[in-house]
Amino acid sequence: MFAKRAVFYLTFFIIMKYALCVEYDGTPYCGWQKLSHSPSVQQEVEKALSKVANHSVEVICAGRTDSGVHGIGQVIHFESDALRDNKAWLLGGNTNLPFNIGFQWVKGVADDFHARFSALDRRYRYIILNRKVRPSLLHERVTWFHSLLDEDKMQQAANYLIGERDFSSFRASGCQARHARREIKEITISRNGDYLFIDICANAFLYHMVRNIVGSLFDVGMGIKSPEWFAELLAIEDRTQAGVTAPACGLYFVSVSYPEKYQIPEKNQPPEFLL
């Protein structure tokens, strides 16, 4: 009888690790990271999961996003000894989340999986509405830029960023990373009517790195700077010589890729409402 009880308690207290995909509208939040003075996405996610687990849950994300930045493929991991199946975590979590945050999928993962440190790369999309008149329906969903931008020249400039580089010129002053070397694996700029899309994939990003790159691309797109200016910016490694920081509202955290052994679903599709 004692042995049966021992087996029961051991089974009950097995700690499981889960990966989960979060989609969110970042407009009303101070960003992903939990802060004491302002609402955050992390705070809402942990609150919802804690209700499902019936104990306090802490989560780790693949990449923290700034205030106003949106996410459609943010990956997190968390641990729990609560006996819940994947459907319970997904549906129960969504029931307890505000309308502007949602879970997309959840799955059990190996103990060595880490949402941040196991990631191979992250992918962002920046969306610009490039027309004379401001948006109404897409307010806070895209960045409005009224001057006509030359996407071909912007692509020429962006090509200088591909590879492993020191991105100090695109690193915000508050960045806490140990160094500024990152590898941009892909950066493409495309247009669909009045919409400009900047898709960028890197092994990791510095604080405000994408938005600082986009702000500098604005100068090239308007003809204020030449595409070769980007080569100069990389060489001088000086943030004060680059362009402005582009608004947060046009930026989307699209997806994270992981080693195949973890079998993590990857959300390859960028924001669909503009395609």
Summary of the structure (lengths in Angstrom):
residues: 275
radius of gyration: 20.8
end to end distance: 62.7
largest distance: 81.0
contacts: 853
relative contact order: 0.17
helix: 29%
strand: 27%
